[in-house]
Amino acid sequence: MSALLEHFRNLARANRLANRRLHAACLQLTDAEFKAPRTSFFPSLWATLNHILIVDWYYIAALYREPDMRRAFASETPFDRMADLAEAQRVSDERLIAWCDGADEARLEAEVEMDRGDHVQRDLARHVLMHLLTHQIHHRGQAHAMLAGTPIKPPQLDEFVMPSDAKFRVADLAALGWSEADLFRG
């Protein structure tokens, strides 16, 4: 297996871990705190986390070659409750992990067609994956900063996915039903 394929598999799992941690923190907020106006690209944690999810839906549907990928944009905020949003993001994250686990070199180099409404954008799957994961990190960082303005302490999202950081993720892996081997299964 190539280092690139192993890297994407690890990133997909790191994505799941980071989303789990961020969502666990957001689940401690009241509904009013979750939806409260905040300063960022999107005006609330609610809008930001919904945005992450719908963009994930779109790109993951494109990776799976699903013809109805644009349905992801039917609503900018499909979930009003954090618990529902967290569950939908979990399902989406697991679909991404499954895609990466099922990929081989040819699949990473395959062209992905993305329906943009007025045209079809075409890029290699590895470029779509990089964009999707970068998009997640970008907006999770914004949500993390917004969370700092609430009574809930923002969780650690970066320094816990290196093999030597195992002691920092014991509870996360147990909650996910993963082992260290599952996390670094390259």
ROPA-400905 format. One record per atom (N, C-alpha, C): residue number from 1; residue in one letter; atom name; x, y, z. Coordinates in Angstrom, 1 decimal, padded with zeros to 4 digits. Each point is the difference from the previous one (the first is absolute). Layout:
NUM  a  CA  X  Y  Z
...
This chain:
1  m  N  000.8  -001.2  000.0
1  m  CA  -000.8  001.2  000.0
1  m  C  000.9  001.2  000.0
2  s  N  -000.5  001.0  -000.7
2  s  CA  000.8  001.3  -000.1
2  s  C  -000.1  000.8  001.3
3  a  N  001.0  000.8  000.2
3  a  CA  -000.1  001.0  001.1
3  a  C  -001.2  000.9  -000.1
4  l  N  -000.3  000.4  -001.2
4  l  CA  -001.1  000.9  -000.2
4  l  C  -001.3  -000.6  000.4
5  l  N  -000.2  -001.3  -000.4
5  l  CA  -001.3  -000.7  000.4
5  l  C  000.0  -000.1  001.5
6  e  N  001.1  -000.4  000.6
6  e  CA  000.1  -000.2  001.5
6  e  C  -000.3  001.4  000.7
7  h  N  000.5  001.0  -000.6
7  h  CA  -000.2  001.4  000.6
7  h  C  -001.5  000.3  -000.1
8  f  N  -000.7  -000.2  -001.1
8  f  CA  -001.4  000.3  000.0
8  f  C  -000.8  -000.8  000.9
9  r  N  000.3  -001.2  000.2
9  r  CA  -000.7  -000.9  001.0
9  r  C  000.2  000.5  001.4
10  n  N  001.2  000.4  000.3
10  n  CA  000.3  000.6  001.3
10  n  C  -000.7  001.3  000.2
11  l  N  000.0  000.9  -001.0
11  l  CA  -000.7  001.3  000.1
11  l  C  -001.5  -000.2  000.1
12  a  N  -000.6  -001.0  -000.6
12  a  CA  -001.4  -000.2  000.1
12  a  C  -000.4  -000.4  001.4
13  r  N  000.9  -000.8  000.7
13  r  CA  -000.3  -000.3  001.4
13  r  C  000.3  001.1  000.9
14  a  N  001.0  000.8  -000.3
14  a  CA  000.3  001.2  000.8
14  a  C  -001.2  001.0  -000.1
15  n  N  -000.5  000.1  -001.1
15  n  CA  -001.2  000.8  -000.3
15  n  C  -001.2  -000.5  001.0
16  r  N  -000.2  -001.3  000.0
16  r  CA  -001.1  -000.5  000.9
16  r  C  000.3  000.3  001.4
17  l  N  001.3  -000.2  000.4
17  l  CA  000.3  000.3  001.4
17  l  C  -000.2  001.5  000.4
18  a  N  000.4  000.8  -000.9
18  a  CA  -000.1  001.5  000.3
18  a  C  -001.5  000.4  000.0
19  n  N  -000.8  -000.5  -000.9
19  n  CA  -001.4  000.3  000.0
19  n  C  -000.7  -000.5  001.3
20  r  N  000.4  -001.2  000.4
20  r  CA  -000.6  -000.6  001.2
20  r  C  000.3  000.9  001.2
21  r  N  001.3  000.4  000.1
21  r  CA  000.3  000.9  001.1
21  r  C  -000.7  001.3  000.0
22  l  N  000.0  000.7  -001.2
22  l  CA  -000.7  001.3  -000.1
22  l  C  -001.5  -000.2  000.3
23  h  N  -000.6  -001.0  -000.6
23  h  CA  -001.4  -000.2  000.2
23  h  C  -000.3  -000.3  001.5
24  a  N  000.8  -000.8  000.7
24  a  CA  -000.2  -000.3  001.4
24  a  C  000.0  001.3  000.8
25  a  N  000.9  000.9  -000.3
25  a  CA  000.0  001.3  000.7
25  a  C  -001.3  000.8  -000.4
26  c  N  -000.4  000.1  -001.2
26  c  CA  -001.2  000.7  -000.5
26  c  C  -001.2  -000.6  000.6
27  l  N  -000.1  -001.2  000.3
27  l  CA  -001.2  -000.7  000.5
27  l  C  -000.2  000.5  001.5
28  q  N  001.0  000.6  000.6
28  q  CA  -000.2  000.5  001.4
28  q  C  -000.6  001.4  000.0
29  l  N  -000.1  000.6  -001.2
29  l  CA  -000.6  001.4  -000.1
29  l  C  -001.5  -000.1  000.1
30  t  N  -000.6  001.1  000.4
30  t  CA  -001.5  000.0  -000.1
30  t  C  -000.3  000.3  -001.5
31  d  N  -001.2  -000.2  -000.3
31  d  CA  -000.4  000.3  -001.4
31  d  C  000.3  001.5  -000.3
32  a  N  -000.3  000.9  000.9
32  a  CA  000.2  001.4  -000.2
32  a  C  001.5  000.3  -000.2
33  e  N  000.9  -000.6  000.8
33  e  CA  001.4  000.2  -000.2
33  e  C  000.5  -000.6  -001.3
34  f  N  -000.5  -001.1  -000.4
34  f  CA  000.3  -000.6  -001.3
34  f  C  -000.3  000.9  -001.2
35  k  N  -001.2  000.6  000.1
35  k  CA  -000.4  000.8  -001.1
35  k  C  000.3  001.5  000.1
36  a  N  000.6  000.4  001.2
36  a  CA  000.3  001.4  000.2
36  a  C  000.9  000.6  -001.0
37  p  N  -000.3  001.3  -000.4
37  p  CA  000.9  000.7  -001.0
37  p  C  001.4  000.1  000.6
38  r  N  000.9  -000.3  -000.9
38  r  CA  001.5  000.0  000.3
38  r  C  000.7  000.6  -001.2
39  t  N  001.2  000.4  000.3
39  t  CA  000.9  000.6  -001.1
39  t  C  000.8  -001.1  -000.7
40  s  N  -000.3  -000.2  -001.2
40  s  CA  000.8  -001.0  -000.8
40  s  C  -000.5  000.1  -001.5
41  f  N  000.4  -000.9  -000.8
41  f  CA  -000.4  000.0  -001.4
41  f  C  -001.5  -000.2  -000.1
42  f  N  -000.5  -001.0  000.8
42  f  CA  -001.4  -000.3  000.2
42  f  C  -000.4  000.6  001.4
43  p  N  -001.2  000.5  000.1
43  p  CA  -000.4  000.8  001.2
43  p  C  -000.3  -000.8  001.3
44  s  N  000.2  -001.3  000.0
44  s  CA  -000.2  -000.8  001.2
44  s  C  000.6  -001.4  -000.1
45  l  N  000.1  -000.6  001.2
45  l  CA  000.5  -001.4  000.0
45  l  C  -001.0  -000.9  -000.9
46  w  N  -001.3  000.3  000.2
46  w  CA  -001.0  -000.8  -000.7
46  w  C  000.2  000.1  -001.5
47  a  N  000.2  001.2  -000.5
47  a  CA  000.1  000.2  -001.4
47  a  C  001.4  -000.6  -000.5
48  t  N  001.0  000.2  000.8
48  t  CA  001.3  -000.6  -000.4
48  t  C  000.0  -001.5  -000.1
49  l  N  -000.5  -000.6  001.0
49  l  CA  000.0  -001.5  000.0
49  l  C  -000.9  -000.6  -001.0
50  n  N  -001.1  000.7  -000.3
50  n  CA  -000.9  -000.5  -001.1
50  n  C  000.7  000.2  -001.3
51  h  N  000.7  001.1  -000.2
51  h  CA  000.8  000.2  -001.2
51  h  C  001.0  -001.1  -000.2
52  i  N  000.8  -000.3  001.0
52  i  CA  001.0  -001.1  -000.2
52  i  C  -000.7  -001.3  -000.5
53  l  N  -001.1  -000.3  000.7
53  l  CA  -000.8  -001.2  -000.4
53  l  C  -000.5  000.0  -001.4
54  i  N  -000.6  001.0  -000.5
54  i  CA  -000.6  000.0  -001.3
54  i  C  001.1  000.0  -001.1
55  v  N  001.1  000.6  000.3
55  v  CA  001.1  000.0  -001.0
55  v  C  000.6  -001.4  000.0
56  d  N  000.1  -000.7  001.2
56  d  CA  000.4  -001.4  000.0
56  d  C  -000.9  -000.8  -000.8
57  w  N  -001.3  000.1  000.2
57  w  CA  -001.0  -000.8  -000.8
57  w  C  000.2  000.2  -001.5
58  y  N  000.3  001.2  -000.4
58  y  CA  000.2  000.2  -001.4
58  y  C  001.2  -000.7  -000.6
59  y  N  001.1  000.2  000.6
59  y  CA  001.3  -000.5  -000.5
59  y  C  000.0  -001.6  000.2
60  i  N  -000.5  -000.5  001.1
60  i  CA  000.0  -001.4  000.2
60  i  C  -001.0  -000.6  -001.1
61  a  N  -001.1  000.6  -000.2
61  a  CA  -000.9  -000.5  -001.1
61  a  C  000.8  000.0  -001.3
62  a  N  000.7  001.0  -000.3
62  a  CA  000.8  000.1  -001.3
62  a  C  001.0  -001.1  000.0
63  l  N  000.7  -000.3  001.1
63  l  CA  001.0  -001.1  000.0
63  l  C  -000.7  -001.3  -000.2
64  y  N  -001.2  -000.2  000.5
64  y  CA  -000.7  -001.3  -000.2
64  y  C  -000.8  000.0  -001.4
65  r  N  000.2  001.1  -000.7
65  r  CA  -000.7  000.1  -001.4
65  r  C  -001.5  000.0  000.1
66  e  N  -000.5  000.6  001.0
66  e  CA  -001.5  000.1  000.2
66  e  C  -000.5  001.1  -000.8
67  p  N  -001.0  -000.2  -000.9
67  p  CA  -000.5  001.0  -000.9
67  p  C  -000.7  001.2  000.7
68  d  N  -000.5  -000.2  001.2
68  d  CA  -000.8  001.0  000.6
68  d  C  000.8  000.8  001.1
69  m  N  001.3  000.2  -000.3
69  m  CA  000.9  000.7  001.0
69  m  C  -000.5  001.4  000.4
70  r  N  -000.7  000.7  -000.9
70  r  CA  -000.4  001.3  000.3
70  r  C  -001.1  000.1  001.0
71  r  N  -000.7  -001.1  000.3
71  r  CA  -001.0  000.0  001.0
71  r  C  000.6  000.4  001.4
72  a  N  001.3  -000.1  000.1
72  a  CA  000.7  000.4  001.3
72  a  C  -000.3  001.4  000.3
73  f  N  -000.3  000.8  -001.0
73  f  CA  -000.2  001.5  000.2
73  f  C  -001.4  000.4  000.1
74  a  N  -000.9  -001.0  000.2
74  a  CA  -001.4  000.3  000.1
74  a  C  -000.3  000.9  001.1
75  s  N  000.8  000.0  001.1
75  s  CA  -000.2  000.9  001.1
75  s  C  001.4  000.4  000.5
76  e  N  000.2  001.2  000.4
76  e  CA  001.3  000.4  000.6
76  e  C  000.2  -000.5  001.4
77  t  N  -001.2  -000.2  000.6
77  t  CA  000.0  -000.5  001.4
77  t  C  -001.0  -001.1  000.2
78  p  N  000.4  -001.2  -000.5
78  p  CA  -001.0  -001.1  000.1
78  p  C  -000.3  -000.5  001.4
79  f  N  000.8  000.4  001.0
79  f  CA  -000.2  -000.5  001.3
79  f  C  -000.1  001.1  001.0
80  d  N  -001.1  000.1  000.8
80  d  CA  -000.1  001.0  001.0
80  d  C  000.6  -000.4  001.3
81  r  N  000.1  -001.3  000.3
81  r  CA  000.5  -000.5  001.3
81  r  C  001.4  -000.5  -000.2
82  m  N  000.9  000.3  000.9
82  m  CA  001.3  -000.5  000.0
82  m  C  000.1  -001.5  000.0
83  a  N  -000.8  -000.7  000.8
83  a  CA  000.0  -001.4  000.0
83  a  C  -000.3  -000.7  -001.3
84  d  N  -000.9  000.6  -000.7
84  d  CA  -000.4  -000.5  -001.4
84  d  C  001.2  000.2  -001.0
85  l  N  000.5  001.2  000.1
85  l  CA  001.2  000.4  -000.8
85  l  C  001.2  -000.9  000.2
86  a  N  000.3  -000.3  001.3
86  a  CA  001.1  -000.8  000.4
86  a  C  -000.2  -001.4  -000.6
87  e  N  -001.2  -000.5  000.1
87  e  CA  -000.2  -001.4  -000.6
87  e  C  000.1  000.0  -001.5
88  a  N  -000.5  001.0  -000.6
88  a  CA  000.1  000.1  -001.5
88  a  C  001.5  000.1  -000.4
89  q  N  000.8  000.8  000.8
89  q  CA  001.4  000.1  -000.3
89  q  C  000.7  -001.3  000.2
90  r  N  -000.3  -000.7  001.0
90  r  CA  000.6  -001.3  000.3
90  r  C  -000.2  -000.9  -001.2
91  v  N  -001.2  -000.1  -000.5
91  v  CA  -000.3  -000.8  -001.2
91  v  C  000.8  000.4  -001.2
92  s  N  000.1  001.3  -000.2
92  s  CA  000.7  000.5  -001.1
92  s  C  001.5  -000.3  000.2
93  d  N  000.5  000.2  001.2
93  d  CA  001.5  -000.3  000.2
93  d  C  000.2  -001.5  -000.2
94  e  N  -000.9  -000.8  000.3
94  e  CA  000.2  -001.5  -000.2
94  e  C  000.0  -000.3  -001.5
95  r  N  -000.9  000.7  -000.7
95  r  CA  000.0  -000.2  -001.5
95  r  C  001.4  000.4  -000.6
96  l  N  000.5  001.1  000.5
96  l  CA  001.3  000.4  -000.5
96  l  C  001.1  -001.0  000.3
97  i  N  000.0  -000.5  001.2
97  i  CA  001.0  -001.1  000.4
97  i  C  -000.2  -001.2  -000.8
98  a  N  -001.2  -000.4  -000.3
98  a  CA  -000.3  -001.2  -000.8
98  a  C  000.5  000.2  -001.4
99  w  N  -000.2  001.3  -000.6
99  w  CA  000.5  000.2  -001.3
99  w  C  001.5  -000.1  000.0
100  c  N  000.7  000.6  000.9
100  c  CA  001.5  000.0  000.1
100  c  C  000.5  -001.5  000.2
101  d  N  -000.7  -000.7  000.8
101  d  CA  000.4  -001.4  000.3
101  d  C  -000.2  -000.9  -001.3
102  g  N  -001.0  000.4  -000.8
102  g  CA  -000.2  -000.8  -001.2
102  g  C  000.8  000.5  -001.2
103  a  N  000.7  001.1  000.1
103  a  CA  000.7  000.5  -001.1
103  a  C  001.4  -000.7  -000.2
104  d  N  000.4  000.1  -001.3
104  d  CA  001.3  -000.5  -000.4
104  d  C  000.6  001.1  -000.8
105  e  N  001.2  -000.2  -000.5
105  e  CA  000.7  001.1  -000.8
105  e  C  -000.9  000.4  -001.1
106  a  N  -000.6  -000.9  -000.7
106  a  CA  -000.8  000.4  -001.2
106  a  C  -001.2  000.9  000.4
107  r  N  -000.6  -000.4  001.2
107  r  CA  -001.1  000.8  000.4
107  r  C  000.4  001.4  000.4
108  l  N  001.2  000.2  000.6
108  l  CA  000.5  001.3  000.3
108  l  C  000.3  000.9  -001.2
109  e  N  000.3  -000.7  -001.1
109  e  CA  000.4  000.7  -001.2
109  e  C  -001.2  000.1  -001.0
110  a  N  -001.1  -000.5  000.4
110  a  CA  -001.2  000.1  -000.8
110  a  C  -000.6  001.4  000.0
111  e  N  -000.6  000.3  -001.2
111  e  CA  -000.6  001.3  -000.1
111  e  C  -001.4  000.0  000.7
112  v  N  -000.3  001.0  000.8
112  v  CA  -001.2  000.2  000.7
112  v  C  -000.8  001.1  -000.7
113  e  N  -001.2  -000.2  -000.3
113  e  CA  -000.9  001.0  -000.6
113  e  C  -000.9  000.6  001.1
114  m  N  000.1  001.3  000.1
114  m  CA  -000.8  000.8  001.0
114  m  C  -001.0  000.9  -000.7
115  d  N  -001.3  -000.3  000.2
115  d  CA  -001.0  000.8  -000.6
115  d  C  -000.1  001.4  000.7
116  r  N  000.3  001.0  -000.7
116  r  CA  000.0  001.4  000.6
116  r  C  -001.2  000.8  -000.5
117  g  N  -001.0  -000.7  -000.5
117  g  CA  -001.2  000.7  -000.5
117  g  C  000.1  000.5  -001.4
118  d  N  000.9  000.9  -000.2
118  d  CA  000.2  000.5  -001.4
118  d  C  001.1  -000.6  -000.7
119  h  N  000.8  -000.9  000.6
119  h  CA  001.1  -000.7  -000.7
119  h  C  000.4  -001.2  000.9
120  v  N  000.7  -000.9  -000.6
120  v  CA  000.6  -001.1  000.7
120  v  C  001.5  000.2  000.2
121  q  N  000.4  000.0  001.2
121  q  CA  001.4  000.2  000.4
121  q  C  000.6  -001.4  000.1
122  r  N  001.2  -000.1  -000.6
122  r  CA  000.7  -001.3  000.0
122  r  C  001.4  000.1  000.7
123  d  N  000.2  -000.8  001.0
123  d  CA  001.3  000.0  000.7
123  d  C  000.3  -001.5  000.4
124  l  N  001.3  -000.2  000.2
124  l  CA  000.4  -001.4  000.5
124  l  C  -000.5  -000.2  001.4
125  a  N  -000.4  -001.2  000.3
125  a  CA  -000.5  -000.3  001.4
125  a  C  001.0  000.4  001.1
126  r  N  001.3  -000.1  -000.2
126  r  CA  000.9  000.4  001.0
126  r  C  -000.1  001.5  000.3
127  h  N  -000.3  000.8  -001.1
127  h  CA  -000.1  001.4  000.2
127  h  C  -001.3  000.4  000.7
128  v  N  -001.1  -000.8  -000.3
128  v  CA  -001.3  000.2  000.7
128  v  C  000.2  -000.3  001.5
129  l  N  000.7  -001.1  000.3
129  l  CA  000.2  -000.4  001.4
129  l  C  000.8  001.1  000.7
130  m  N  001.0  000.5  -000.6
130  m  CA  000.8  001.0  000.7
130  m  C  -000.8  001.3  000.2
131  h  N  -000.9  000.3  -001.0
131  h  CA  -000.8  001.2  000.2
131  h  C  -001.0  -000.2  001.1
132  l  N  -000.7  -001.2  000.0
132  l  CA  -001.0  -000.3  001.1
132  l  C  000.6  000.0  001.4
133  l  N  001.2  -000.6  000.1
133  l  CA  000.6  000.0  001.3
133  l  C  000.5  001.4  000.5
134  t  N  000.5  000.7  -001.0
134  t  CA  000.5  001.4  000.4
134  t  C  -001.2  000.9  000.3
135  h  N  -001.1  -000.2  -000.7
135  h  CA  -001.3  000.7  000.3
135  h  C  -000.4  -000.3  001.5
136  q  N  000.0  -001.3  000.3
136  q  CA  -000.4  -000.4  001.4
136  q  C  000.9  000.7  001.0
137  i  N  001.3  000.0  -000.2
137  i  CA  001.0  000.5  001.0
137  i  C  -000.3  001.5  000.1
138  h  N  -000.1  000.7  -001.1
138  h  CA  -000.2  001.4  000.0
138  h  C  -001.2  000.5  000.8
139  h  N  -001.2  -000.6  -000.3
139  h  CA  -001.2  000.4  000.7
139  h  C  000.0  -000.6  001.5
140  r  N  000.6  -001.1  000.2
140  r  CA  000.0  -000.5  001.4
140  r  C  000.8  001.0  000.9
141  g  N  001.1  000.6  -000.6
141  g  CA  000.8  001.0  000.7
141  g  C  -000.9  001.2  000.3
142  q  N  -000.9  000.4  -000.9
142  q  CA  -000.8  001.1  000.3
142  q  C  -001.0  -000.4  001.1
143  a  N  -000.6  -001.2  000.0
143  a  CA  -000.9  -000.4  001.0
143  a  C  000.7  -000.1  001.4
144  h  N  001.3  -000.4  -000.1
144  h  CA  000.8  -000.1  001.3
144  h  C  000.1  001.4  000.6
145  a  N  000.3  000.9  -000.9
145  a  CA  000.2  001.4  000.5
145  a  C  -001.4  000.5  000.6
146  m  N  -001.1  -000.2  -000.7
146  m  CA  -001.3  000.4  000.5
146  m  C  -000.3  -000.7  001.3
147  l  N  000.3  -001.2  000.2
147  l  CA  -000.2  -000.8  001.2
147  l  C  000.7  000.7  001.2
148  a  N  001.2  000.6  -000.3
148  a  CA  000.7  000.7  001.1
148  a  C  -000.8  001.1  000.6
149  g  N  -001.0  000.5  -000.7
149  g  CA  -000.8  001.1  000.5
149  g  C  -001.2  -000.5  000.7
150  t  N  000.0  -001.3  000.4
150  t  CA  -001.1  -000.6  000.8
150  t  C  000.5  -000.5  001.3
151  p  N  -000.9  -000.5  000.9
151  p  CA  000.5  -000.5  001.2
151  p  C  000.7  -001.4  -000.1
152  i  N  000.0  -000.5  -001.2
152  i  CA  000.6  -001.4  -000.2
152  i  C  001.4  000.2  -000.6
153  k  N  000.9  -000.7  000.7
153  k  CA  001.4  000.1  -000.5
153  k  C  000.2  -000.7  -001.3
154  p  N  000.6  000.6  -001.0
154  p  CA  000.2  -000.7  -001.3
154  p  C  001.0  -001.2  000.2
155  p  N  -000.3  -001.1  -000.7
155  p  CA  000.8  -001.2  000.2
155  p  C  001.3  000.1  -000.9
156  q  N  000.9  -000.8  000.4
156  q  CA  001.3  -000.1  -000.8
156  q  C  -000.4  -000.7  -001.3
157  l  N  000.4  000.6  -001.1
157  l  CA  -000.4  -000.5  -001.3
157  l  C  001.2  -000.4  -000.9
158  d  N  001.2  000.4  000.5
158  d  CA  001.1  -000.3  -000.9
158  d  C  001.1  -001.0  000.5
159  e  N  000.5  000.2  001.2
159  e  CA  001.1  -000.8  000.5
159  e  C  -000.5  -001.2  000.7
160  f  N  -000.7  -000.9  -000.8
160  f  CA  -000.4  -001.3  000.6
160  f  C  -000.1  -001.1  -001.0
161  v  N  000.5  000.2  -001.2
161  v  CA  -000.1  -001.0  -001.0
161  v  C  001.4  -000.6  -000.5
162  m  N  001.0  000.3  000.7
162  m  CA  001.3  -000.6  -000.4
162  m  C  000.1  -001.3  000.8
163  p  N  000.7  -001.0  -000.5
163  p  CA  000.0  -001.3  000.7
163  p  C  000.5  000.2  001.4
164  s  N  000.9  000.9  000.3
164  s  CA  000.5  000.2  001.4
164  s  C  -000.9  000.7  000.9
165  d  N  -001.2  000.4  -000.5
165  d  CA  -001.0  000.7  000.8
165  d  C  -001.1  -000.9  000.5
166  a  N  000.2  -001.3  000.0
166  a  CA  -001.0  -000.9  000.4
166  a  C  -000.7  000.3  001.3
167  k  N  000.8  000.4  001.0
167  k  CA  -000.7  000.2  001.3
167  k  C  -001.0  001.1  000.0
168  f  N  000.0  000.9  -001.0
168  f  CA  -000.9  001.1  -000.1
168  f  C  -001.3  -000.4  -000.7
169  r  N  -000.1  -001.1  -000.5
169  r  CA  -001.2  -000.4  -000.8
169  r  C  -000.7  -001.3  000.5
170  v  N  000.4  -000.5  001.1
170  v  CA  -000.5  -001.3  000.6
170  v  C  -001.5  000.1  000.0
171  a  N  -000.6  001.0  000.6
171  a  CA  -001.5  000.1  000.2
171  a  C  -000.6  000.2  -001.4
172  d  N  000.6  000.7  -000.9
172  d  CA  -000.6  000.2  -001.3
172  d  C  -000.1  -001.3  -000.8
173  l  N  001.1  -000.7  000.0
173  l  CA  000.0  -001.3  -000.7
173  l  C  -001.0  -001.0  000.6
174  a  N  -000.1  000.0  001.4
174  a  CA  -000.9  -000.9  000.6
174  a  C  -001.4  000.4  -000.4
175  a  N  -000.4  001.3  -000.1
175  a  CA  -001.3  000.4  -000.3
175  a  C  -000.3  -000.4  -001.5
176  l  N  001.0  000.1  -000.8
176  l  CA  -000.2  -000.4  -001.5
176  l  C  000.1  -001.5  -000.2
177  g  N  000.5  -000.7  001.0
177  g  CA  000.1  -001.5  -000.2
177  g  C  001.3  -000.3  -000.9
178  w  N  000.9  000.9  000.0
178  w  CA  001.3  -000.2  -000.7
178  w  C  001.1  -000.3  000.8
179  s  N  001.0  -000.7  -000.6
179  s  CA  001.3  -000.3  000.7
179  s  C  001.0  000.9  -000.7
180  e  N  001.2  000.1  000.6
180  e  CA  001.1  000.7  -000.6
180  e  C  000.2  -000.5  -001.4
181  a  N  -000.1  -001.4  -000.2
181  a  CA  000.2  -000.6  -001.3
181  a  C  -001.0  000.5  -001.0
182  d  N  -001.3  000.2  000.4
182  d  CA  -001.0  000.6  -000.8
182  d  C  000.3  001.4  -000.5
183  l  N  000.5  000.8  000.9
183  l  CA  000.3  001.4  -000.3
183  l  C  001.1  000.1  -001.0
184  f  N  001.1  -000.8  000.1
184  f  CA  001.1  000.0  -000.9
184  f  C  000.1  -001.2  -000.8
185  r  N  -001.1  -000.3  -000.7
185  r  CA  -000.1  -001.3  -000.7
185  r  C  000.6  000.1  -001.4
186  g  N  000.7  001.1  -000.4
186  g  CA  000.6  000.1  -001.3
186  g  C  000.4  -001.3  -000.6
